[in-house]
């Protein structure tokens, strides 16, 4: 009996000893470890928060200027001023360059390409390529287009532009930035490209391209009418260049030149 009692006491002592250790460990964690973690977080977090404040609200990263690099600075000068009003003073990290690009492209369809980037610490840089007007359609007040049939504005009196005749839009006039889907305009712009690529015609004054009849394209040059047709445009324009380079040719005395036949027909006034 005595041996059993001693064994029971030893087991109780072990339980007591084990329980005491558990209490001591819990107290150690509560009193030492947790406060240490909290203090470490505060110590380490303060510099991090300071950096956050520096990057987010510091003057060092406030946009000082929006720089616009354009192939035609004069055209884009007012837009550059507007962009500076919009972004100068804002934190550069808050500027969404993708949104800025979409916004500029939408508001200014006369731009063919827009690229926006951040130049740290305080500059937004934008590269823009403007569309070049090549002709004006004689419809309404005039519809200025580029080589891709994109409308750049309305102005019949734009100097230096070749007029395109024979296209009418009635009540459905295209708006600025819209690309015109029109076969006659395609034919006119294509013919214009061929003419401009011909060295023999560069010095001549092209007055208009008439696409009223797409099977018989016509060009007005220095008061004379040139009938080109709709086939072998490259060859016929090349032939026209050779004719006009003849020193004996004086368009002032020519009514029309017909290139639709193998033998060119020249009708005097």
WOUR-V526905 format. One record per backbone hydrogen bond with DSSP energy under -1.0 kcal/mol. NH is the residue of the N-H (numbers start at 0). CO is the residue of the C=O. Records with the same first field share a line. If there is no record, write none. Layout:
BEGIN
NH->CO / CO
END
This chain:
BEGIN
4->0
5->1
6->2
7->3
8->4
9->5
10->6
11->7
12->8
13->9
14->10
15->11
16->12
17->13
18->14
19->15
20->16
21->17
22->18
23->19
24->20
25->21
26->22
27->23
28->24
29->25
30->26
31->27
32->27
33->28
35->31
36->32
37->33
38->34
39->35
40->36
41->37
42->38
43->39
44->40
45->41
47->43
48->44
49->45
50->46
51->47
52->48
53->49
54->50
55->51
56->52
57->53
61->58
62->89
63->121
64->121
66->123
68->125
75->71
79->75
80->76
81->77
82->78
83->79
84->80
85->81
86->82
87->83
88->62
89->86
91->60
93->90
99->95
100->96
101->97
102->98
103->99
104->100
105->101
106->102
107->103
110->107
111->128
112->128
114->126
116->124
118->122
122->118
123->64
124->116
125->66
126->114
127->68
128->112
130->109
133->144
134->144
135->161
136->142
137->163
138->136
141->138
142->136
143->152
144->134
145->149
148->145
150->177
151->143
155->140
157->154
160->157
161->133
162->206
163->135
164->208
171->168
176->150
177->174
179->148
185->181
186->182
187->183
188->184
189->185
190->186
191->187
192->188
193->189
194->190
195->191
196->192
197->194
200->197
206->219
207->219
208->162
209->217
210->164
215->212
216->228
217->209
218->225
219->207
220->223
221->204
223->220
224->254
225->218
226->256
227->216
228->216
235->231
236->232
237->233
238->234
239->235
240->236
241->237
242->238
243->239
244->240
245->242
248->245
252->249
253->250
254->266
255->266
256->224
257->264
258->226
264->257
266->255
268->252
END
